[in-house]
Amino acid sequence: MSSKISGTNNFKVVLLGEGCVGKTSILLRYIEDKFNDKHLSTLQATFLNKKLNINNKRINLSIWDTAGQERFHALGPIYYRHSHGAVLVYDITDDHSFAKVQNWVKELKKMLGADIVLVIAGNKIDLEHERTVSLEEAERYAELVGAKHFHTSAKLNRGVEELFLELSRAMLDRSERTPTAPVPRALALAEDDEAASTSTCCWTTPSNG
């Protein structure tokens, strides 16, 4: 269920995936349209804001990027509680990263049930010639757990905008079919603590293309 402040639909989205799968690169490509060839290692959970206008409805995404290293895995529930959506990222050249996505899906469904919208991103399609995760297997799994599957490349800027647009539309649709929820304390704190975050400031109207 979404939370609304001053007519804006506020959604918390969490990025989950193993280290090195490209979560931070996907986020920076979406928010700032930038890509860094050097690996960006996230050492803690950070969040960025993105504001959209879909069908004349304002949406504010608070997107949390979590550390993928195993030693931070136990902290996961702290970051993805109260989430409205999750982007589960795997590297198409790494079978292990795909297996870990399946573990996170189980955790999310156990904690949040049907209240969370899931999308799965097979990242690094610029390395298609090195693919080890079968496309058919990935799409079959996504369908099984009720998630949308996207092919992405932060490097080539492929599929990133489409992924977040579809996620936002799905969360908006779900919120309109359920009662408005109060603002989760964790999300409210994040929105108030602007000094500790980097955020965008401008409304954008995504295209359908």
Backbone as CSV, one residue per row, in Angstrom:
resi,resn,N_x,N_y,N_z,CA_x,CA_y,CA_z,C_x,C_y,C_z
1,MET,0.842,-1.188,0.000,0.000,0.000,0.000,0.878,1.238,0.000
2,SER,0.502,2.222,-0.776,1.309,3.430,-0.857,1.015,4.348,0.313
3,SER,1.897,5.285,0.531,1.640,6.347,1.490,1.561,7.637,0.699
4,LYS,0.664,8.531,1.098,0.486,9.765,0.348,0.764,10.970,1.221
5,ILE,1.546,11.884,0.685,1.830,13.155,1.338,1.553,14.244,0.321
6,SER,0.596,15.128,0.647,0.262,16.252,-0.247,-0.072,15.777,-1.661
7,GLY,-0.835,14.689,-1.768,-1.274,14.206,-3.060,-0.250,13.429,-3.847
8,THR,0.911,13.210,-3.280,1.958,12.457,-3.956,1.953,11.008,-3.475
9,ASN,2.053,10.083,-4.416,2.165,8.669,-4.080,3.620,8.359,-3.762
10,ASN,3.891,8.005,-2.521,5.257,7.726,-2.087,5.491,6.226,-2.020
11,PHE,6.475,5.759,-2.761,6.779,4.335,-2.804,8.232,4.091,-2.414
12,LYS,8.429,3.124,-1.546,9.786,2.704,-1.192,10.140,1.498,-2.044
13,VAL,11.274,1.574,-2.718,11.753,0.496,-3.583,13.131,0.075,-3.093
14,VAL,13.371,-1.220,-3.029,14.670,-1.713,-2.588,15.334,-2.488,-3.718
15,LEU,16.629,-2.256,-3.893,17.429,-2.983,-4.872,18.165,-4.099,-4.143
16,LEU,17.993,-5.328,-4.609,18.641,-6.469,-3.977,19.413,-7.272,-5.013
17,GLY,20.535,-7.807,-4.603,21.347,-8.615,-5.503,22.740,-8.780,-4.934
18,GLU,23.448,-9.753,-5.424,24.811,-9.996,-4.982,25.718,-8.817,-5.331
19,GLY,26.865,-8.745,-4.654,27.844,-7.738,-5.011,28.322,-7.961,-6.438
20,CYS,28.598,-6.900,-7.133,29.141,-6.938,-8.510,28.109,-7.231,-9.601
21,VAL,26.830,-7.330,-9.264,25.846,-7.589,-10.324,25.425,-6.310,-11.035
22,GLY,25.753,-5.140,-10.441,25.455,-3.877,-11.115,24.285,-3.099,-10.545
23,LYS,23.917,-3.355,-9.298,22.781,-2.639,-8.703,23.008,-1.126,-8.691
24,THR,24.168,-0.730,-8.183,24.465,0.695,-8.088,24.558,1.335,-9.469
25,SER,25.108,0.603,-10.419,25.210,1.127,-11.787,23.835,1.340,-12.393
26,ILE,22.911,0.424,-12.135,21.538,0.568,-12.629,20.891,1.800,-12.013
27,LEU,21.085,1.968,-10.713,20.479,3.103,-10.027,21.043,4.432,-10.533
28,LEU,22.364,4.516,-10.685,22.969,5.760,-11.162,22.571,6.057,-12.610
29,ARG,22.417,5.014,-13.402,21.966,5.221,-14.780,20.550,5.779,-14.790
30,TYR,19.699,5.257,-13.918,18.309,5.707,-13.885,18.174,7.123,-13.328
31,ILE,18.884,7.405,-12.228,18.727,8.694,-11.564,19.509,9.802,-12.268
32,GLU,20.754,9.519,-12.632,21.637,10.562,-13.144,22.064,10.357,-14.597
33,ASP,21.625,9.249,-15.202,22.016,8.891,-16.565,23.533,8.868,-16.712
34,LYS,24.191,8.242,-15.726,25.647,8.133,-15.737,26.050,6.670,-15.620
35,PHE,27.239,6.361,-16.118,27.787,5.015,-15.963,29.271,5.110,-15.683
36,ASN,29.724,4.330,-14.708,31.139,4.306,-14.339,31.675,2.911,-14.630
37,ASP,32.711,2.833,-15.480,33.284,1.532,-15.837,33.899,0.816,-14.646
38,LYS,34.309,1.577,-13.648,34.900,0.965,-12.466,33.803,0.426,-11.566
39,HIS,34.068,-0.722,-10.935,33.071,-1.318,-10.048,32.801,-0.408,-8.860
40,LEU,31.521,-0.150,-8.603,31.128,0.674,-7.468,30.590,-0.242,-6.383
41,SER,31.318,-0.356,-5.297,30.921,-1.254,-4.217,30.138,-0.489,-3.165
42,THR,28.902,-0.933,-2.920,28.066,-0.294,-1.908,28.363,-0.934,-0.558
43,LEU,28.769,-0.133,0.398,29.173,-0.657,1.699,28.066,-0.570,2.733
44,GLN,26.997,0.116,2.421,25.864,0.207,3.328,24.639,0.550,2.485
45,ALA,23.501,0.667,3.121,22.302,1.025,2.373,22.227,2.532,2.197
46,THR,22.033,2.973,0.980,21.846,4.385,0.688,20.592,4.504,-0.174
47,PHE,20.039,5.702,-0.249,18.854,5.842,-1.085,18.916,7.113,-1.917
48,LEU,18.255,7.040,-3.062,18.121,8.185,-3.953,16.642,8.361,-4.260
49,ASN,16.247,9.575,-4.552,14.853,9.864,-4.867,14.667,10.128,-6.352
50,LYS,13.521,9.713,-6.853,13.159,9.989,-8.244,11.680,10.341,-8.269
51,LYS,11.349,11.452,-8.911,9.964,11.883,-8.992,9.431,11.711,-10.407
52,LEU,8.255,11.135,-10.501,7.637,10.854,-11.798,6.236,11.429,-11.839
53,ASN,5.720,11.534,-13.037,4.329,11.890,-13.232,3.749,10.886,-14.225
54,ILE,2.894,10.004,-13.749,2.286,8.976,-14.591,0.782,9.172,-14.593
55,ASN,0.219,9.379,-15.760,-1.219,9.615,-15.885,-1.682,10.744,-14.969
56,ASN,-0.893,11.820,-14.942,-1.199,12.993,-14.121,-1.203,12.716,-12.629
57,LYS,-0.520,11.673,-12.227,-0.407,11.348,-10.804,1.053,11.409,-10.400
58,ARG,1.294,12.129,-9.325,2.662,12.311,-8.861,3.138,11.086,-8.087
59,ILE,4.352,10.695,-8.388,4.962,9.547,-7.724,6.357,9.933,-7.260
60,ASN,6.642,9.615,-6.027,7.996,9.799,-5.508,8.558,8.427,-5.150
61,LEU,9.638,8.056,-5.821,10.306,6.799,-5.529,11.479,7.056,-4.593
62,SER,11.501,6.359,-3.487,12.660,6.360,-2.601,13.343,5.018,-2.823
63,ILE,14.430,5.027,-3.587,15.062,3.779,-4.031,16.285,3.492,-3.178
64,TRP,16.229,2.365,-2.473,17.298,1.973,-1.558,18.226,0.976,-2.233
65,ASP,19.504,1.325,-2.227,20.546,0.464,-2.795,21.257,-0.214,-1.632
66,THR,21.204,-1.528,-1.569,21.763,-2.259,-0.431,23.061,-2.944,-0.796
67,ALA,23.918,-3.111,0.184,25.186,-3.812,-0.018,24.916,-5.274,-0.340
68,GLY,25.641,-5.808,-1.313,25.412,-7.186,-1.729,26.309,-8.194,-1.040
69,GLN,27.329,-7.715,-0.328,28.262,-8.645,0.296,27.551,-9.513,1.321
70,GLU,27.978,-10.743,1.408,27.328,-11.721,2.274,27.267,-11.258,3.726
71,ARG,28.320,-10.552,4.191,28.337,-10.158,5.593,27.263,-9.125,5.925
72,PHE,26.677,-8.507,4.885,25.614,-7.545,5.127,24.227,-8.157,4.931
73,HIS,24.197,-9.430,4.556,22.926,-10.053,4.193,21.931,-10.044,5.346
74,ALA,22.421,-10.254,6.566,21.533,-10.305,7.724,20.819,-8.982,7.970
75,LEU,21.378,-7.883,7.447,20.766,-6.574,7.632,19.635,-6.328,6.643
76,GLY,19.493,-7.213,5.669,18.490,-7.027,4.623,17.106,-6.658,5.122
77,PRO,16.543,-7.433,6.056,15.183,-7.143,6.515,14.997,-5.740,7.057
78,ILE,16.052,-5.149,7.618,15.950,-3.787,8.130,15.658,-2.815,6.985
79,TYR,16.251,-3.087,5.818,16.122,-2.166,4.697,14.880,-2.434,3.850
80,TYR,14.452,-3.687,3.742,13.320,-3.894,2.844,11.968,-4.017,3.520
81,ARG,11.917,-3.858,4.833,10.602,-3.783,5.463,9.928,-2.492,5.008
82,HIS,8.612,-2.529,4.912,7.796,-1.396,4.442,8.006,-1.082,2.965
83,SER,8.693,-1.946,2.229,8.908,-1.676,0.806,7.642,-1.959,0.011
84,HIS,7.413,-1.133,-0.993,6.280,-1.341,-1.902,6.712,-2.106,-3.149
85,GLY,8.001,-2.012,-3.472,8.520,-2.685,-4.658,9.957,-3.112,-4.444
86,ALA,10.365,-4.113,-5.202,11.749,-4.590,-5.122,12.260,-4.896,-6.519
87,VAL,13.500,-4.491,-6.764,14.192,-4.827,-8.001,15.285,-5.820,-7.633
88,LEU,15.148,-7.041,-8.122,16.107,-8.100,-7.813,17.018,-8.292,-9.013
89,VAL,18.286,-7.996,-8.806,19.239,-7.946,-9.915,20.181,-9.140,-9.881
90,TYR,20.381,-9.750,-11.061,21.402,-10.781,-11.195,22.225,-10.496,-12.442
91,ASP,23.390,-11.075,-12.468,24.313,-10.935,-13.589,24.098,-12.133,-14.509
92,ILE,23.787,-11.891,-15.770,23.468,-13.003,-16.673,24.664,-13.931,-16.900
93,THR,25.855,-13.502,-16.480,27.044,-14.342,-16.644,27.401,-15.068,-15.344
94,ASP,26.518,-14.991,-14.337,26.825,-15.549,-13.014,25.634,-16.331,-12.471
95,ASP,25.701,-17.662,-12.551,24.611,-18.518,-12.069,24.323,-18.292,-10.588
96,HIS,25.374,-18.100,-9.816,25.213,-17.928,-8.372,24.362,-16.711,-8.056
97,SER,24.560,-15.639,-8.794,23.800,-14.419,-8.526,22.310,-14.626,-8.809
98,PHE,21.998,-15.493,-9.771,20.597,-15.790,-10.071,19.990,-16.637,-8.955
99,ALA,20.759,-17.582,-8.426,20.290,-18.404,-7.316,19.996,-17.535,-6.093
100,LYS,20.818,-16.513,-5.862,20.609,-15.633,-4.722,19.340,-14.801,-4.876
101,VAL,18.999,-14.449,-6.106,17.746,-13.727,-6.343,16.568,-14.564,-5.842
102,GLN,16.618,-15.858,-6.096,15.542,-16.737,-5.652,15.441,-16.766,-4.125
103,ASN,16.567,-16.684,-3.443,16.547,-16.629,-1.982,15.895,-15.346,-1.486
104,TRP,16.230,-14.229,-2.135,15.640,-12.955,-1.715,14.141,-12.916,-1.981
105,VAL,13.713,-13.508,-3.070,12.274,-13.551,-3.349,11.548,-14.280,-2.222
106,LYS,12.111,-15.389,-1.771,11.507,-16.135,-0.663,11.418,-15.280,0.592
107,GLU,12.490,-14.547,0.884,12.505,-13.694,2.076,11.469,-12.575,1.970
108,LEU,11.406,-11.943,0.805,10.464,-10.848,0.616,9.028,-11.327,0.744
109,LYS,8.725,-12.454,0.142,7.361,-12.986,0.205,7.011,-13.422,1.624
110,LYS,7.997,-13.934,2.346,7.760,-14.337,3.728,7.467,-13.129,4.600
111,MET,8.185,-12.034,4.376,8.024,-10.837,5.204,6.856,-9.967,4.758
112,LEU,6.685,-9.783,3.440,5.718,-8.818,2.924,4.556,-9.428,2.163
113,GLY,4.633,-10.725,1.897,3.534,-11.390,1.201,3.247,-10.800,-0.165
114,ALA,1.952,-10.579,-0.425,1.540,-10.063,-1.729,1.549,-8.542,-1.780
115,ASP,2.019,-7.903,-0.711,1.991,-6.446,-0.647,3.143,-5.782,-1.392
116,ILE,4.048,-6.587,-1.954,5.198,-6.014,-2.637,5.199,-6.396,-4.112
117,VAL,5.547,-5.436,-4.964,5.643,-5.681,-6.407,7.092,-6.045,-6.728
118,LEU,7.274,-7.148,-7.440,8.615,-7.628,-7.747,8.945,-7.490,-9.229
119,VAL,10.151,-7.033,-9.514,10.693,-7.102,-10.867,12.085,-7.711,-10.771
120,ILE,12.431,-8.517,-11.752,13.734,-9.175,-11.785,14.505,-8.655,-12.991
121,ALA,15.744,-8.253,-12.749,16.562,-7.691,-13.818,17.752,-8.594,-14.110
122,GLY,17.799,-9.101,-15.336,18.973,-9.827,-15.805,19.931,-8.797,-16.379
123,ASN,20.921,-8.405,-15.597,21.782,-7.283,-15.971,23.022,-7.741,-16.756
124,LYS,23.669,-6.778,-17.378,24.892,-6.961,-18.172,24.633,-7.703,-19.478
125,ILE,23.534,-7.353,-20.159,23.259,-7.990,-21.443,24.265,-7.557,-22.507
126,ASP,25.109,-6.570,-22.181,26.209,-6.237,-23.084,27.240,-7.363,-23.118
127,LEU,27.118,-8.321,-22.177,28.004,-9.501,-22.133,27.233,-10.755,-22.539
128,GLU,26.302,-10.604,-23.464,25.444,-11.708,-23.895,26.253,-12.940,-24.309
129,HIS,27.400,-12.726,-24.919,28.216,-13.852,-25.391,28.802,-14.659,-24.237
130,GLU,28.711,-14.112,-23.004,29.204,-14.824,-21.831,28.071,-15.344,-20.949
131,ARG,26.858,-15.270,-21.440,25.688,-15.650,-20.648,25.780,-17.094,-20.152
132,THR,25.461,-17.282,-18.868,25.381,-18.632,-18.295,23.992,-18.912,-17.718
133,VAL,23.203,-17.848,-17.496,21.849,-18.018,-16.985,20.895,-18.062,-18.173
134,SER,20.223,-19.182,-18.337,19.312,-19.352,-19.460,18.189,-18.332,-19.415
135,LEU,17.949,-17.668,-20.542,16.870,-16.694,-20.626,15.527,-17.349,-20.334
136,GLU,15.328,-18.543,-20.875,14.069,-19.259,-20.672,13.869,-19.586,-19.196
137,GLU,14.936,-20.022,-18.533,14.846,-20.357,-17.109,14.497,-19.124,-16.285
138,ALA,15.134,-18.004,-16.587,14.899,-16.770,-15.830,13.468,-16.279,-16.005
139,GLU,12.976,-16.296,-17.231,11.621,-15.811,-17.474,10.581,-16.767,-16.901
140,ARG,10.879,-18.049,-16.945,9.964,-19.038,-16.363,9.869,-18.846,-14.852
141,TYR,11.015,-18.595,-14.212,11.024,-18.382,-12.768,10.269,-17.107,-12.408
142,ALA,10.503,-16.033,-13.158,9.829,-14.765,-12.881,8.313,-14.938,-12.958
143,GLU,7.851,-15.631,-13.967,6.418,-15.871,-14.103,5.884,-16.686,-12.931
144,LEU,6.667,-17.640,-12.479,6.264,-18.510,-11.372,6.025,-17.722,-10.091
145,VAL,6.854,-16.705,-9.840,6.738,-15.936,-8.596,5.960,-14.633,-8.787
146,GLY,5.361,-14.444,-9.963,4.548,-13.261,-10.209,5.342,-11.989,-10.397
147,ALA,6.545,-12.119,-10.940,7.403,-10.952,-11.170,7.552,-10.692,-12.665
148,LYS,7.830,-9.439,-13.015,8.168,-9.103,-14.390,9.677,-9.249,-14.554
149,HIS,10.101,-9.753,-15.704,11.525,-9.941,-15.962,11.979,-8.947,-17.029
150,PHE,13.103,-8.289,-16.764,13.650,-7.319,-17.713,15.100,-7.659,-18.032
151,HIS,15.513,-7.329,-19.245,16.906,-7.479,-19.650,17.518,-6.087,-19.597
152,THR,18.577,-5.929,-18.828,19.136,-4.594,-18.640,20.637,-4.550,-18.890
153,SER,21.089,-3.358,-19.216,22.517,-3.071,-19.282,22.689,-1.618,-18.864
154,ALA,23.250,-1.423,-17.669,23.507,-0.056,-17.227,24.527,0.597,-18.157
155,LYS,25.466,-0.197,-18.643,26.513,0.325,-19.519,25.937,0.869,-20.821
156,LEU,25.029,0.117,-21.442,24.445,0.524,-22.718,23.136,1.298,-22.548
157,ASN,22.691,1.464,-21.305,21.417,2.120,-21.008,20.254,1.391,-21.694
158,ARG,20.196,0.103,-21.477,19.124,-0.725,-22.049,18.218,-1.259,-20.940
159,GLY,16.924,-1.017,-21.072,15.941,-1.622,-20.186,15.786,-0.983,-18.820
160,VAL,16.646,-0.050,-18.468,16.617,0.518,-17.119,15.382,1.400,-16.914
161,GLU,15.175,2.341,-17.805,14.006,3.230,-17.713,12.715,2.425,-17.749
162,GLU,12.666,1.435,-18.639,11.462,0.618,-18.786,11.166,-0.167,-17.512
163,LEU,12.213,-0.663,-16.882,12.051,-1.436,-15.654,11.385,-0.600,-14.566
164,PHE,11.923,0.585,-14.305,11.372,1.412,-13.229,10.002,1.975,-13.584
165,LEU,9.763,2.226,-14.853,8.446,2.702,-15.268,7.386,1.633,-15.041
166,GLU,7.685,0.400,-15.432,6.738,-0.697,-15.225,6.509,-0.935,-13.741
167,LEU,7.585,-0.885,-12.951,7.457,-1.066,-11.509,6.575,0.021,-10.907
168,SER,6.802,1.254,-11.314,6.020,2.371,-10.776,4.548,2.240,-11.134
169,ARG,4.267,1.863,-12.366,2.876,1.680,-12.788,2.202,0.569,-11.990
170,ALA,2.928,-0.512,-11.758,2.363,-1.642,-11.011,2.102,-1.262,-9.556
171,MET,3.018,-0.518,-8.955,2.805,-0.094,-7.563,1.646,0.887,-7.464
172,LEU,1.539,1.783,-8.439,0.432,2.737,-8.456,-0.890,2.009,-8.604
173,ASP,-0.932,1.048,-9.514,-2.152,0.273,-9.725,-2.544,-0.477,-8.457
174,ARG,-1.564,-1.067,-7.798,-1.859,-1.815,-6.573,-2.343,-0.891,-5.469
175,SER,-1.745,0.293,-5.363,-2.147,1.223,-4.301,-3.564,1.732,-4.505
176,GLU,-3.985,1.851,-5.769,-5.329,2.341,-6.054,-6.392,1.289,-5.777
177,ARG,-5.952,0.045,-5.638,-6.895,-1.039,-5.334,-6.903,-1.408,-3.858
178,THR,-6.092,-0.674,-3.061,-6.031,-0.940,-1.624,-6.131,0.367,-0.867
179,PRO,-6.569,0.336,0.388,-6.686,1.570,1.183,-5.332,2.238,1.356
180,THR,-5.353,3.557,1.511,-4.124,4.301,1.738,-3.554,3.970,3.101
181,ALA,-2.261,3.685,3.145,-1.605,3.344,4.401,-0.923,4.563,4.985
182,PRO,-0.740,4.588,6.302,0.022,5.675,6.897,1.465,5.629,6.435
183,VAL,2.163,6.746,6.514,3.551,6.792,6.064,4.400,5.922,6.969
184,PRO,5.082,4.900,6.431,5.960,4.078,7.263,7.026,4.948,7.910
185,ARG,7.311,4.701,9.185,8.261,5.531,9.917,9.623,5.563,9.230
186,ALA,10.081,4.400,8.745,11.401,4.349,8.102,11.433,5.226,6.860
187,LEU,10.332,5.212,6.096,10.284,6.016,4.876,10.197,7.491,5.215
188,ALA,9.408,7.826,6.233,9.266,9.222,6.627,10.601,9.791,7.097
189,LEU,11.338,8.988,7.854,12.641,9.441,8.327,13.587,9.671,7.167
190,ALA,13.527,8.769,6.191,14.410,8.894,5.034,14.102,10.170,4.260
191,GLU,12.806,10.478,4.121,12.424,11.651,3.351,12.799,12.940,4.079
192,ASP,12.802,12.899,5.416,13.133,14.090,6.178,14.636,14.332,6.244
193,ASP,15.409,13.267,6.130,16.849,13.372,6.319,17.552,13.632,4.996
194,GLU,17.184,14.736,4.340,17.722,15.013,3.020,19.221,15.273,3.047
195,ALA,19.711,15.710,4.191,21.133,16.017,4.281,21.988,14.775,4.132
196,ALA,21.387,13.615,4.392,22.149,12.370,4.327,21.940,11.648,3.013
197,SER,21.275,12.289,2.069,20.971,11.590,0.831,21.236,12.477,-0.367
198,THR,21.220,11.826,-1.519,21.269,12.542,-2.783,19.936,12.325,-3.463
199,SER,19.302,13.372,-3.930,17.991,13.188,-4.527,17.853,14.055,-5.752
200,THR,16.916,13.679,-6.611,16.610,14.494,-7.770,15.492,15.445,-7.383
201,CYS,15.320,16.498,-8.182,14.387,17.533,-7.763,13.291,17.786,-8.767
202,CYS,13.376,17.170,-9.897,12.477,17.596,-10.978,11.502,16.484,-11.365
203,TRP,10.263,16.911,-11.673,9.265,15.953,-12.145,9.592,15.554,-13.571
204,THR,9.432,14.281,-13.877,9.622,13.821,-15.241,8.411,13.026,-15.662
205,THR,8.059,13.133,-16.908,6.960,12.342,-17.451,7.543,11.303,-18.390
206,PRO,7.563,10.032,-17.967,8.188,8.992,-18.786,7.401,8.733,-20.061
207,SER,8.133,8.363,-21.088,7.470,8.031,-22.344,7.065,6.576,-22.321
208,ASN,6.241,6.197,-23.256,5.783,4.803,-23.351,6.732,3.955,-24.162
209,GLY,7.750,4.582,-24.770,8.641,3.863,-25.657,9.710,3.112,-24.936
